[in-house]
Protein backbone atom coordinates (compact mmCIF):
# COMPACT_ATOMS: atom_id res chain seq x y z
CA UNK A 1 0.00 0.00 0.00
CA UNK A 2 2.27 2.74 1.25
CA UNK A 3 5.37 1.20 -0.25
CA UNK A 4 3.79 1.68 -3.67
CA UNK A 5 3.68 5.41 -3.05
CA UNK A 6 7.14 6.07 -1.63
CA UNK A 7 10.58 5.49 -3.05
CA UNK A 8 13.89 5.25 -1.25
CA UNK A 9 16.12 8.23 -1.86
CA UNK A 10 19.85 7.80 -1.65
CA UNK A 11 21.59 10.84 -0.13
CA UNK A 12 18.22 12.57 0.06
CA UNK A 13 18.35 16.34 -0.31
CA UNK A 14 15.24 18.44 0.26
CA UNK A 15 17.00 21.50 -1.12
CA UNK A 16 17.01 20.46 -4.76
CA UNK A 17 14.36 18.86 -6.94
CA UNK A 18 15.03 15.22 -7.74
CA UNK A 19 15.56 14.31 -11.38
CA UNK A 20 12.79 11.72 -11.39
CA UNK A 21 10.10 14.28 -10.52
CA UNK A 22 8.79 16.62 -7.84
CA UNK A 23 9.01 15.51 -4.23
CA UNK A 24 5.76 15.19 -2.31
CA UNK A 25 5.89 13.77 1.21
CA UNK A 26 9.03 12.70 3.06
CA UNK A 27 8.66 9.94 5.66
CA UNK A 28 11.18 8.23 7.87
CA UNK A 29 10.29 4.54 7.94
CA UNK A 30 11.52 2.76 11.06
CA UNK A 31 11.02 -0.85 12.13
CA UNK A 32 8.67 -1.51 15.03
CA UNK A 33 6.33 0.79 16.91
CA UNK A 34 8.13 4.10 17.43
CA UNK A 35 5.21 5.89 19.09
CA UNK A 36 6.97 6.22 22.45
CA UNK A 37 10.12 7.63 20.84
CA UNK A 38 8.03 10.01 18.77
CA UNK A 39 6.13 11.26 21.84
CA UNK A 40 9.38 11.97 23.67
CA UNK A 41 10.73 13.87 20.68
CA UNK A 42 7.61 15.93 19.98
CA UNK A 43 6.79 16.74 23.61
CA UNK A 44 10.24 17.19 25.12
CA UNK A 45 12.96 17.69 22.51
CA UNK A 46 11.56 19.58 19.54
CA UNK A 47 11.47 22.90 21.40
CA UNK A 48 15.27 22.76 21.70
CA UNK A 49 15.51 23.52 17.97
CA UNK A 50 12.95 26.32 18.06
CA UNK A 51 9.79 24.44 17.09
CA UNK A 52 6.55 25.10 18.92
CA UNK A 53 3.98 22.31 19.25
CA UNK A 54 0.37 23.46 19.12
CA UNK A 55 -2.91 21.56 19.29
CA UNK A 56 -1.51 18.00 19.33
CA UNK A 57 -3.91 15.18 18.46
CA UNK A 58 -2.47 11.83 19.49
CA UNK A 59 -3.95 8.40 18.74
CA UNK A 60 -6.73 9.50 16.41
CA UNK A 61 -7.08 5.79 15.65
CA UNK A 62 -8.63 5.26 19.10
CA UNK A 63 -11.27 7.87 18.35
CA UNK A 64 -12.03 6.11 15.05
CA UNK A 65 -12.52 2.83 16.90
CA UNK A 66 -14.88 4.44 19.41
CA UNK A 67 -16.97 6.34 16.88
CA UNK A 68 -17.09 3.89 13.96
CA UNK A 69 -16.02 0.52 15.32
CA UNK A 70 -18.63 -0.11 17.99
CA UNK A 71 -22.21 -1.17 17.26
CA UNK A 72 -23.50 0.30 20.51
CA UNK A 73 -22.87 3.41 22.58
CA UNK A 74 -21.82 3.33 26.24
CA UNK A 75 -25.47 3.49 27.29
CA UNK A 76 -26.25 0.40 25.20
CA UNK A 77 -28.15 2.27 22.50
CA UNK A 78 -27.31 1.63 18.81
CA UNK A 79 -24.38 3.67 17.54
CA UNK A 80 -25.63 5.73 14.55
CA UNK A 81 -22.05 6.18 13.34
CA UNK A 82 -21.15 2.48 13.28
CA UNK A 83 -19.48 1.48 10.04
CA UNK A 84 -20.29 -2.13 8.99
CA UNK A 85 -17.05 -2.08 7.03
CA UNK A 86 -15.04 -1.20 10.15
CA UNK A 87 -11.57 -2.68 10.47
CA UNK A 88 -8.80 -1.74 12.82
CA UNK A 89 -6.17 -0.75 10.27
CA UNK A 90 -3.97 1.49 12.41
CA UNK A 91 -2.00 0.84 15.58
CA UNK A 92 -1.43 4.56 15.94
CA UNK A 93 -2.13 7.77 14.03
CA UNK A 94 -1.30 11.25 15.27
CA UNK A 95 -1.45 14.84 14.06
CA UNK A 96 1.04 17.21 15.68
CA UNK A 97 1.05 20.78 14.36
CA UNK A 98 4.45 22.43 14.64
CA UNK A 99 5.97 25.73 13.60
CA UNK A 100 9.34 27.39 14.09
CA UNK A 101 7.73 30.66 15.14
CA UNK A 102 10.88 32.77 15.33
CA UNK A 103 12.27 31.68 11.97
CA UNK A 104 8.96 31.80 10.16
CA UNK A 105 8.17 35.38 11.26
CA UNK A 106 10.26 37.19 8.63
CA UNK A 107 8.94 34.84 5.97
CA UNK A 108 5.30 35.51 6.91
CA UNK A 109 6.02 39.23 6.66
CA UNK A 110 7.18 38.68 3.07
CA UNK A 111 4.71 35.96 2.08
CA UNK A 112 1.57 35.63 4.22
CA UNK A 113 0.50 32.70 2.03
CA UNK A 114 2.94 30.51 3.97
CA UNK A 115 0.19 30.30 6.58
CA UNK A 116 -1.18 27.50 4.40
CA UNK A 117 1.49 25.33 6.02
CA UNK A 118 2.23 27.25 9.19
CA UNK A 119 1.88 25.32 11.36
CA UNK A 120 2.26 22.01 9.52
CA UNK A 121 1.75 18.43 10.63
CA UNK A 122 4.76 16.38 11.69
CA UNK A 123 2.84 13.23 10.85
CA UNK A 124 3.14 9.87 12.58
CA UNK A 125 1.37 6.56 11.97
CA UNK A 126 1.80 2.79 12.13
CA UNK A 127 -0.39 0.42 10.11
CA UNK A 128 -1.62 -2.78 11.77
CA UNK A 129 -0.36 -4.96 8.93
CA UNK A 130 3.19 -3.57 8.96
CA UNK A 131 5.95 -3.64 11.54
CA UNK A 132 6.93 -0.11 10.53
CA UNK A 133 6.25 3.36 11.89
CA UNK A 134 6.17 6.37 9.54
CA UNK A 135 7.18 9.88 10.64
CA UNK A 136 7.43 12.89 8.35
CA UNK A 137 5.88 15.84 6.58
CA UNK A 138 5.03 17.39 3.24
CA UNK A 139 8.28 18.35 1.52
CA UNK A 140 8.83 22.13 1.86
CA UNK A 141 9.30 22.65 -1.89
CA UNK A 142 5.83 21.25 -2.42
CA UNK A 143 4.43 23.47 0.33
CA UNK A 144 5.95 26.45 -1.50
CA UNK A 145 4.64 25.32 -4.88
CA UNK A 146 1.13 24.86 -3.49
CA UNK A 147 0.95 28.31 -1.88
CA UNK A 148 2.54 29.88 -4.97
CA UNK A 149 5.87 31.21 -3.69
CA UNK A 150 8.34 31.61 -6.56
CA UNK A 151 10.98 33.94 -5.09
CA UNK A 152 14.15 31.82 -4.95
CA UNK A 153 15.70 33.56 -1.94
CA UNK A 154 12.51 33.17 0.07
CA UNK A 155 12.16 29.54 -0.98
CA UNK A 156 15.70 28.81 0.14
CA UNK A 157 15.04 30.42 3.53
CA UNK A 158 11.84 28.46 4.07
CA UNK A 159 13.41 25.15 3.06
CA UNK A 160 16.29 25.86 5.43
CA UNK A 161 13.93 25.98 8.40
CA UNK A 162 13.43 22.22 8.01
CA UNK A 163 17.11 21.23 8.23
CA UNK A 164 17.32 20.85 12.00
CA UNK A 165 13.89 19.25 12.22
CA UNK A 166 14.72 16.54 9.70
CA UNK A 167 18.06 15.94 11.42
CA UNK A 168 16.26 15.49 14.75
CA UNK A 169 13.76 13.04 13.25
CA UNK A 170 16.65 11.05 11.81
CA UNK A 171 18.47 11.05 15.16
CA UNK A 172 15.52 10.36 17.44
CA UNK A 173 13.35 8.15 15.22
CA UNK A 174 15.89 6.75 12.78
CA UNK A 175 14.94 4.49 9.91
CA UNK A 176 15.19 5.17 6.20
CA UNK A 177 14.08 8.51 4.74
CA UNK A 178 11.71 7.93 1.85
CA UNK A 179 9.86 10.35 -0.36
CA UNK A 180 6.86 10.23 -2.66
CA UNK A 181 7.04 11.71 -6.14
CA UNK A 182 4.40 13.34 -8.30
CA UNK A 183 4.10 14.92 -11.72
CA UNK A 184 1.98 18.01 -11.18
CA UNK A 185 -0.26 19.92 -8.81
CA UNK A 186 -3.90 20.67 -9.56
CA UNK A 187 -4.53 23.64 -11.82
CA UNK A 188 -5.66 25.73 -8.85
CA UNK A 189 -3.90 24.43 -5.71
CA UNK A 190 -5.17 27.18 -3.38
CA UNK A 191 -8.60 28.44 -2.41
CA UNK A 192 -8.45 32.16 -1.63
CA UNK A 193 -11.05 34.62 -0.38
CA UNK A 194 -11.50 38.22 0.72
CA UNK A 195 -14.03 39.80 3.04
CA UNK A 196 -14.40 43.58 3.03
CA UNK A 197 -15.86 44.94 6.26
CA UNK A 198 -16.68 48.21 7.99
CA UNK A 199 -13.76 48.64 10.32
CA UNK A 200 -14.85 49.46 13.88
CA UNK A 201 -12.85 51.52 16.34
CA UNK A 202 -11.91 48.29 18.09
CA UNK A 203 -10.85 45.71 15.51
CA UNK A 204 -11.19 42.98 18.11
CA UNK A 205 -14.96 43.48 18.07
CA UNK A 206 -15.14 42.55 14.39
CA UNK A 207 -12.74 39.62 14.79
CA UNK A 208 -14.65 38.16 17.74
CA UNK A 209 -17.93 38.31 15.83
CA UNK A 210 -16.42 36.86 12.64
CA UNK A 211 -14.61 34.03 14.42
CA UNK A 212 -17.78 33.09 16.27
CA UNK A 213 -19.73 32.89 12.99
CA UNK A 214 -16.87 31.09 11.22
CA UNK A 215 -16.54 28.39 13.86
CA UNK A 216 -20.31 27.91 14.13
CA UNK A 217 -20.68 27.55 10.35
CA UNK A 218 -18.03 24.86 10.09
CA UNK A 219 -19.16 22.99 13.20
CA UNK A 220 -22.73 23.01 11.83
CA UNK A 221 -21.35 21.16 8.77
CA UNK A 222 -19.64 18.58 11.02
CA UNK A 223 -16.13 20.00 10.87
CA UNK A 224 -13.87 20.07 13.89
CA UNK A 225 -11.85 23.16 14.75
CA UNK A 226 -8.73 21.07 15.34
CA UNK A 227 -6.46 24.02 16.11
CA UNK A 228 -6.03 27.76 16.25
CA UNK A 229 -2.77 29.70 16.24
CA UNK A 230 -2.64 33.47 16.63
CA UNK A 231 0.72 34.52 15.20
CA UNK A 232 0.06 38.22 15.86
CA UNK A 233 -0.37 37.55 19.58
CA UNK A 234 2.54 35.11 19.65
CA UNK A 235 4.93 37.70 18.24
CA UNK A 236 3.60 40.38 20.59
CA UNK A 237 4.34 38.05 23.51
CA UNK A 238 7.84 37.45 22.12
CA UNK A 239 8.40 41.21 21.62
CA UNK A 240 9.05 40.58 17.92
CA UNK A 241 7.99 43.05 15.25
CA UNK A 242 4.93 42.01 13.25
CA UNK A 243 3.27 45.38 12.64
CA UNK A 244 2.61 44.73 8.96
CA UNK A 245 -0.57 42.96 10.09
CA UNK A 246 -3.27 44.10 12.46
CA UNK A 247 -4.31 40.46 12.70
CA UNK A 248 -2.79 37.18 11.53
CA UNK A 249 -4.01 33.76 12.63
CA UNK A 250 -4.55 30.27 11.29
CA UNK A 251 -7.26 27.69 11.83
CA UNK A 252 -6.72 23.93 11.59
CA UNK A 253 -9.81 22.25 10.12
CA UNK A 254 -10.76 18.59 10.20
CA UNK A 255 -13.81 16.70 8.98
CA UNK A 256 -13.73 13.58 11.13
CA UNK A 257 -15.80 11.24 8.95
CA UNK A 258 -13.89 12.33 5.86
CA UNK A 259 -10.54 11.72 7.57
CA UNK A 260 -11.64 8.32 8.83
CA UNK A 261 -12.60 7.21 5.32
CA UNK A 262 -9.19 8.24 3.99
CA UNK A 263 -6.71 7.51 6.78
CA UNK A 264 -8.25 4.32 8.18
CA UNK A 265 -9.09 2.89 4.77
CA UNK A 266 -5.71 2.57 3.17
CA UNK A 267 -4.16 6.05 2.94
CA UNK A 268 -2.82 7.11 6.35
CA UNK A 269 0.07 8.81 4.55
CA UNK A 270 -2.40 11.49 3.37
CA UNK A 271 -2.53 12.63 6.98
CA UNK A 272 0.66 14.56 6.29
CA UNK A 273 -1.65 17.20 4.77
CA UNK A 274 -3.99 17.22 7.79
CA UNK A 275 -5.46 19.06 9.51
CA UNK A 276 -6.01 21.67 6.80
CA UNK A 277 -4.44 25.02 7.67
CA UNK A 278 -6.51 28.09 6.76
CA UNK A 279 -4.73 31.41 7.26
CA UNK A 280 -6.45 34.75 7.80
CA UNK A 281 -4.93 38.20 8.05
CA UNK A 282 -5.76 41.89 8.01
CA UNK A 283 -3.00 44.15 6.71
CA UNK A 284 -2.28 47.22 8.85
CA UNK A 285 -5.00 49.91 8.74
CA UNK A 286 -7.09 48.06 6.13
CA UNK A 287 -10.67 46.79 6.14
CA UNK A 288 -10.08 43.55 4.25
CA UNK A 289 -9.79 40.07 5.74
CA UNK A 290 -7.68 37.89 3.43
CA UNK A 291 -8.14 34.12 3.67
CA UNK A 292 -6.40 31.18 2.03
CA UNK A 293 -6.12 27.41 2.30
CA UNK A 294 -4.52 24.66 0.20
CA UNK A 295 -7.19 22.69 -1.65
CA UNK A 296 -7.64 19.07 -0.70
CA UNK A 297 -7.21 18.32 -4.41
CA UNK A 298 -3.48 18.53 -3.67
CA UNK A 299 -3.83 15.25 -1.77
CA UNK A 300 -5.06 13.49 -4.91
CA UNK A 301 -2.30 14.91 -7.11
CA UNK A 302 0.68 14.65 -4.77
CA UNK A 303 -0.15 11.23 -3.33
CA UNK A 304 -1.73 9.61 -6.39
CA UNK A 305 -5.02 8.83 -4.67
CA UNK A 306 -6.75 6.69 -7.27
CA UNK A 307 -9.71 5.32 -5.29
CA UNK A 308 -12.85 6.81 -6.87
CA UNK A 309 -14.74 7.13 -3.57
CA UNK A 310 -11.82 8.96 -1.96
CA UNK A 311 -11.43 11.22 -4.98
CA UNK A 312 -15.10 12.19 -4.82
CA UNK A 313 -14.96 12.91 -1.10
CA UNK A 314 -11.92 15.13 -1.62
CA UNK A 315 -13.64 17.04 -4.44
CA UNK A 316 -16.83 17.35 -2.40
CA UNK A 317 -14.99 18.81 0.58
CA UNK A 318 -13.27 21.45 -1.55
CA UNK A 319 -16.67 22.46 -2.92
CA UNK A 320 -18.29 22.46 0.53
CA UNK A 321 -15.57 24.56 2.18
CA UNK A 322 -15.90 27.12 -0.59
CA UNK A 323 -19.68 27.24 -0.13
CA UNK A 324 -19.31 27.75 3.62
CA UNK A 325 -16.90 30.63 3.09
CA UNK A 326 -19.21 32.26 0.52
CA UNK A 327 -22.08 31.94 3.01
CA UNK A 328 -19.97 33.98 5.45
CA UNK A 329 -19.75 36.84 2.96
CA UNK A 330 -16.40 35.94 1.46
CA UNK A 331 -15.57 36.66 -2.16
CA UNK A 332 -13.52 34.01 -3.95
CA UNK A 333 -10.41 35.41 -5.64
Residue pairs with C-beta under 8 A, 6 or more apart in sequence:
1 127
1 266
1 267
2 127
2 130
2 134
2 268
2 269
5 180
5 269
5 303
5 304
6 25
6 27
6 29
6 178
6 179
6 180
6 269
7 20
7 178
7 179
7 180
7 181
8 176
8 178
9 18
9 177
9 178
9 179
12 26
12 177
12 179
14 23
14 26
14 139
14 140
14 141
14 159
14 162
14 166
15 156
15 159
17 23
17 141
18 179
18 181
20 181
21 181
21 182
21 183
22 141
22 142
22 145
22 181
22 182
22 183
22 184
23 139
23 141
23 142
23 179
23 180
23 181
24 138
24 139
24 142
24 179
24 180
24 181
24 182
24 302
24 303
25 136
25 137
25 138
25 139
25 142
25 179
25 180
25 269
25 272
25 302
25 303
26 136
26 137
26 138
26 139
26 166
26 177
26 178
26 179
27 123
27 134
27 135
27 136
27 177
27 178
27 179
27 269
27 272
28 134
28 135
28 136
28 169
28 170
28 173
28 174
28 175
28 176
28 177
28 178
29 132
29 133
29 134
29 175
29 176
29 178
30 132
30 133
30 135
30 173
30 174
30 175
30 176
31 131
31 132
31 175
32 131
32 132
32 133
33 91
33 92
33 126
33 133
34 124
34 126
34 133
34 135
34 173
34 174
34 175
35 91
35 92
35 94
35 124
35 126
35 133
37 172
37 173
38 94
38 124
38 133
38 135
38 172
38 173
39 58
40 172
41 168
41 169
41 172
41 173
42 53
42 56
42 96
42 98
42 122
43 53
43 56
45 168
45 172
46 53
46 98
46 122
46 165
46 168
47 53
49 100
49 164
49 165
49 168
50 100
50 101
50 102
50 103
50 164
51 98
51 99
51 100
51 165
52 98
52 99
52 100
52 101
52 119
53 96
53 97
53 98
54 97
54 98
54 99
54 119
54 227
54 229
55 97
55 226
55 227
55 228
55 229
55 252
56 94
56 95
56 96
56 97
57 94
57 95
57 96
57 226
57 275
58 94
58 96
59 92
59 93
59 94
60 93
60 94
60 95
60 259
60 263
61 88
61 90
61 91
61 92
61 93
61 264
63 256
64 90
64 93
64 260
64 263
64 264
65 88
67 79
67 81
67 256
67 260
68 81
68 82
68 83
68 86
68 260
68 264
69 82
69 83
69 86
69 88
70 79
70 82
71 78
71 79
71 82
72 78
72 79
73 79
81 257
83 260
87 264
88 128
89 127
89 128
89 129
89 264
89 265
89 266
89 268
90 125
90 126
90 127
90 128
90 263
90 264
90 268
91 126
91 127
91 128
92 124
92 125
92 126
92 133
93 124
93 125
93 126
93 263
93 264
93 268
93 271
94 123
94 124
94 125
95 121
95 123
95 226
95 254
95 271
95 274
95 275
96 121
96 122
96 123
96 124
97 119
97 120
97 121
97 122
97 227
97 229
97 252
97 275
97 277
98 119
98 120
98 121
98 122
98 165
99 118
99 119
99 120
99 229
100 161
100 165
101 231
101 234
101 235
101 238
102 238
102 240
103 161
104 114
104 118
104 161
105 231
105 235
105 240
105 242
106 157
107 114
107 154
107 157
107 158
107 161
108 114
108 115
108 118
108 231
108 242
108 248
109 242
109 244
110 151
110 154
111 147
111 149
111 151
111 154
112 245
112 248
112 279
112 281
112 290
113 147
113 148
113 149
113 190
113 279
113 292
114 143
114 147
114 149
114 158
115 231
115 248
115 250
115 277
115 279
115 280
115 281
115 292
116 143
116 146
116 147
116 190
116 277
116 278
116 279
116 292
116 293
116 294
117 138
117 143
117 146
117 147
117 277
117 294
118 231
118 250
118 277
118 279
119 227
119 229
119 250
119 252
119 277
120 137
120 138
120 143
120 277
121 137
121 138
121 271
121 272
121 273
121 274
121 275
122 135
122 136
122 137
122 165
122 169
123 134
123 135
123 136
123 137
123 269
123 271
123 272
123 274
124 133
124 134
124 135
125 133
125 134
125 263
125 268
125 269
125 271
126 132
126 133
126 134
127 268
132 175
133 173
133 175
134 268
134 269
135 169
135 173
135 175
136 169
136 177
136 272
137 162
137 272
138 272
138 273
138 302
139 179
140 158
140 159
140 161
140 162
141 155
141 159
142 185
142 302
143 158
144 155
144 158
144 159
145 185
145 189
146 185
146 189
146 190
146 294
146 298
147 189
147 190
147 292
147 294
148 189
148 190
149 155
149 158
166 177
170 177
180 269
180 302
180 303
180 304
182 301
182 302
182 303
182 304
184 301
185 298
185 301
185 302
186 295
186 297
186 298
186 300
186 301
188 295
188 297
189 294
189 295
189 297
189 298
190 292
190 293
190 294
190 295
191 292
191 293
191 294
191 295
191 318
191 321
191 322
191 325
191 332
192 290
192 291
192 292
192 332
192 333
193 290
193 291
193 292
193 325
193 330
193 331
193 332
193 333
194 288
194 289
194 290
194 291
194 330
194 331
194 333
195 210
195 288
195 289
195 291
195 328
195 329
195 330
195 331
196 287
196 288
196 289
196 331
197 206
197 210
197 287
197 288
197 289
198 287
199 206
199 286
199 287
200 206
203 246
203 247
203 282
207 247
210 289
210 328
213 328
214 251
214 328
215 225
217 324
217 327
217 328
218 225
218 253
218 324
219 225
221 320
221 324
222 255
222 256
222 257
223 253
223 254
223 255
224 253
224 254
224 255
224 256
224 275
225 251
225 252
225 253
226 252
226 253
226 254
226 275
227 250
227 251
227 252
227 275
228 249
228 250
228 251
228 252
229 249
229 250
229 252
230 248
230 249
231 242
231 248
231 249
231 250
232 242
232 245
232 246
232 247
232 248
232 249
235 241
235 242
236 242
242 248
243 284
244 283
244 284
245 281
245 282
245 283
245 284
246 282
246 283
246 284
246 285
246 286
247 280
247 281
247 282
247 289
248 279
248 280
248 281
248 282
249 279
249 280
249 281
250 277
250 278
250 279
250 280
251 277
251 278
251 280
252 275
252 276
252 277
252 278
253 275
253 276
253 278
253 293
253 321
254 274
254 275
254 276
255 317
258 313
258 317
259 271
259 274
261 309
261 310
261 313
262 270
262 271
262 299
262 305
262 310
262 313
262 314
263 270
263 271
263 274
265 310
266 307
267 303
267 305
267 307
267 310
269 303
270 299
270 303
270 305
273 294
273 296
273 298
273 299
273 302
276 293
276 294
276 296
277 293
277 294
278 291
278 292
278 293
279 291
279 292
279 293
280 289
280 290
280 291
281 289
281 290
282 288
282 289
282 290
283 290
291 325
291 330
293 321
295 318
296 314
296 315
296 317
296 318
297 314
297 315
297 318
299 305
299 314
300 310
300 311
300 314
305 311
305 314
322 332
325 332
326 332
